[in-house]
Amino acid sequence: MLKRAEANGQNLREWARDVLLHVPENESRAEMEIHIFTELVGVQMLLMNALDPLLRGEKMNQEQLAALYRQVQITKAARAQELLTKRKLTKQK
């Protein structure tokens, strides 16, 4: 990634931002924003669920981490929609 950024005359942060914000021709900007939000929710879920046992001094083996990752992949879209719905309802009040 760093080599690609440098080849474009950008630092890594600038390059990553451009890649994330680039909307393919067949997708709307809103769809891309939902996708990015969903991925961020997935990262948050993974971190929260992985850090909790680690902070208690427990260890996670590779199988446990893989199961956690699969669970996040299955549930992240629904959780992102829940958060967006909750935010919309809060704004309407």
Buried (B, 14 or more C-beta within 10 A) or exposed (E): EEEEBEEEEBEEEEBBEEEEEEEEEEEEEEEBEBBEBBBEBBEBBBEEBBEEEEEEEEEBEEEEEEEBBEEBEEBBBEBBBEBBEEEEEEEEE
